[in-house]
Amino acid sequence: MSDAPRRPPFPEECGGSPSRRRFLAGAAAAVGAAILTACKGGSIEEFLQRQFHQLSPAEVEVLIARLEREHMEKFGSSVRVGNEPPIPGIEFGYALDLSRCIGCRRCVYACVRENNQSRDPQIHWIRVLEMEKERGVNIHHADPYYDHDLVPAEGHFYMPVQCHQCKNPPCVKVCPVRATWQEPDGITVVDYNWCIGCRYCMAACPYGARHFNWGEPTLPAGELNPETHLLGNRPRPKGVVEKCTFCIQRVRKGLYPACVEACPTGTRKFGNLLDPESEVRYVLEHKRVYIFKEDLNTQPRFFYYYGA
């Protein structure tokens, strides 16, 4: 038997109140939460919020009410934060005609306006790459910063790139806190309140489709889109990753994504992959389809094709 003196029991072991050690641990956690929350620019409620999938319907309603109140205070106008669920029997798919795109970037700026992307620092969920026709699809020689008086430039073609909504998304696999996941309708979403900004998902995405808010996002006065979705285009805080969601706030209401509506040449096609009569299914079954980085087995729901 050891001769070492035994420690006295803690009060809770004797049926008493919580120990000083546990009290101090709780206090330290509260202080840590306050510091981290202040650094991120959010509220204590945001920091202590549970993971989205763990929230009850009542807790989601409380969360939405808080967000709408905070957006009202920040932007001076009412903002609706929706939570429309996936529609049964729908798996969204996208097809883009490389022979029609003229590189006008109207899709880029329609996306910016619709999805409340920061203007300063500037964030674009869609990048349009200019490529030489002689080289074909060659990412190493692509120019995302082209600036011409008129487009398309002679001898070039254009390839817009955004989130491919993969069936086998590498970004989801690497997230250490499960702040990103794939919905039943094929849309990969981000819980901005749960994201810790580690950027693992950005490193894992082979399409460069995820973007990090390095600074406090800003929107010009009067340019906030008030129709938002909890997992989509609601204003995002500093220090989180964001991405294209196929305009989840629109498509779950039966509307096209903003980029589809803005395209002046009919380059972009969108629809239900499970519907054999949909336009996107027709493209996949009757056109020459190109899957970007097919060798990586991400199985995207975003397809390129040649209509001409």
N, C-alpha and C positions, 0 to 999 in steps of 0.2 A: 504494500500500500504506500502511496506517495505521502511524504510529509508536508508537501506544499499546502499552504492554507487555501481553503476553498473560498471563491468569491461569494459575496452575499448575493442573494437572489434579487433580480430586478423587480420593481413593484408589480409589473403585470404578471409576473410568474406567481405572485402571491395573491392575485386577484385584484390588484390595485389599479391605479391609473397608468397610462403609458409612460414609459421611462423618459428620463431627460435625454438619453442618447437618441431615442426615436423622435422626440420632440425637435431636437436640434437638426436631425436629418431632414425632417419635414420642412423646417424653416429654411434650411439651405436649399432645398429643392424649390421652394417658393421664390427665394431670392434669385436662384439661377434662372427660373422661368421668366421672372421679371426682366433680368438682364438680357437674356436671349430675345425676348419679345421686343424689347426696346431697340435692340440692334436690327431686327428684321422689320421693325416699323409696324407691327401688328398689335393686337390686344392680348391680354391674359387669357380671355376666352378662346381666342384663336389658337394660342399655344397649347392650351390644355384640352382642346377638342380631340375626341377619339377619332380613330380611323373611319373613313366614310362608311364602309360596309358594316361597322359596328353601331352606327347611329340608328336610333329608332325613328319612325316617321315623325313623332312629336319633336325629337331632337333636331331633325332636319328642318322642320318648320321654324324652330327657334333660331337655327343657324341662318336660314334664309332671311328672316326678319332682321337679324343683326347686320347681315351684309347689306341689305337694302337701306338700313338706317345709316350705316357707315358711308355708303356710296353717296347718299343724299347729302350728308355733312361735307364730304370731300368735294363733290362736283356741283352741288347746288341745284340738282334736278333729280326727279324721281327715277329710280332704276328698278326694273323688274328682274328678279333672279329666279328663273324657272328651274324646274327639275323634271322635265318631261322624260319618261322612261323609254327604253327601246320598244319598238313596235314589233310584236310577234310576227314571224314569217318574213322578216326583212333582213338582208345582209347587204349593206351598201357597197357599191363598187364604182370605180372611176375609170374612164378611158380618155386619152388625150391624143389627138391627131397631130403627129409631128409634121405632116405635109401641109397643114393649114396654119399653124402658129406663126404669127408675123413678128413676135417679140415686142409688142406694144406695151406690155406690162400693165394693162388695164386690170388684169386679174389680181396683180400684186396689190394695187391700191384699193381695189374693191374689198379685198380681204382685210387690209389694214383698217378701213373704215368700219366694216361689219364686225370685226372681232376685237375692236378696242385695243389695237396694238400700240405700244408706246411710240411717240414721235421723237422723243428725246430722253434717253438714248433710242435711236431708231431700231425697230425690230420688224422684220418681214418674215412671215411664215412661208411665203412662196419666193423662190429664187428662179429667175429665168436665165438660162445659160445660152450664150451665143457660141455656135460651133461652125467650123468650116465644112462645107459640103464634101470637099475632097477627102477629109479625114474621117467623116462619119461621126458616130457617137464616141467622142474621145474626151473624157473628163479632164485629162491632164492639159489639154489645149483649149478648154472652154473658158469663156470670158463672161463672168456675171456682172461686170461693171461697164459694159459697152454703153456708149453715149453717141448716138447718131442723130442727125437732124431728121432723117427719115428712116423708117424700118419697113420691111426687112432690108438689111444690107446685102448688096450683091455678093453672091458666093457663100452665103451663110444660111443656117437654119437655127431654130430656137427650140430649147427643151426646158420647159418649166419643171421644177422639182419641188415637192412638198412632202408631207408625211404620207407614206404609202399604206398606212393602216394594215400592217402585216398580219397574216394569220399566225406566224411564228415570230413574234416581235422580240428582238434581242434587248430592246430598251426595258421591257417589262421584267425580263429575267434578272437584270443586274440591279434593279432598284432595291436598296437594302431595307427600306421601310414600307414597301408596297404602296407607294404613293401614286403609282401608275398601273393601269390594268386595261384589259380588253373587254369591251361591252358585248352583249349577245348580238348586236347588230353590226359588229365588226369595227366599231370606232374605239381606238385606244385613247383613253382620257387621263387627265392628271388631277389629283386632289391638291390644289394649291395650298391648302391649310396644312397638309400633311407632308408636303415636299420639304426636304431639308437642304436642297440646293447643292448636293454633292456632285452633280453633273455626270454621274456614272452613265446615265441613260444617253447623254449627249455623246459620250465616247463610244457607246455601243451602237448607236444608230448609223448605219452605213450610208444614209441619204442626207445627213447633215440637217435633219428636219426639226431638231429641237433647239430651243433658244433660251438663253439665260438672261434674266433681268439683273444687270450689273448695277444699275442705278434706279432711283425711284421713278417709275414710269410716269410720263406726262402725256396728257391729251389736250389739244387746243380747246378753248372755250367753245361750247356749243357743238362739239364733234363727238361727244360720247353717244354710242348706240345704247339706248336704254333697255332694249330687249335682249336679255342675256340668259345664260344657262349656268347653273352651279358648277358644272364640269367643263365649261366651254369658254365663252367670250366675256365673262364678267371681268372687271378690272383686276389685274394681278399685282401682287406686292413685289417689292424689291427682294431679290434673293431666291427666286423660284424659277423652275424651268417651265416653258410653255410650248405649244405646238398646234398645228392644224388639227381640227376635229371634224373635218368635212362640214363645218358650220352646223354643229349639233343642235344649236338653238333654232335652226331653220329646217333641217331635213327631218327632224322628228315631228315637225308640223306639216310635212308634205310639201315643203318648198325645196327649190334647188339651192346648192351652195352659192354664195355671192359671186365667186369667181366664174361659175358657169353662166350666170346671168349677165356678167359684165363682158364676157368674151365677144368681140364683134365679128368673129369669123366662124363661129360654131365649132371651134376646136375641141371643146370640152364636153364630154358626155357623162351622165351620172344616172344611176338607177339601182334597182334591186337585182343582185346577182342570182337570187333564188327564183326570179320570175322569168320564165323562158321567153316571154313576149317583151321584155324590157329592152330599151335601146342599147344598154351596155352589154347585155347578153348577145344581141345581134352582132355587135362589134367583135366580141370575143370569138364568135362562131364563123364569121364571114370575112374578117380582115386579117392582114398580116400583123400579128401582135408581137410587140417587143417588151420583155420583162427586164427592167433595169436591175443589174447585179443579180441575175437569176441564180448564179452559182452559189450564192450565200444561203439559199433555202429560207429566205425570210417569208416567202409566199405572199407577196403584196396583193392588195386589192386595188392597186393603182396600176393601170396598164397603159403603155404607149402603143400606138398603131399607125399604120400608113394607109390613109384613105384613098390617096391618089395612086 
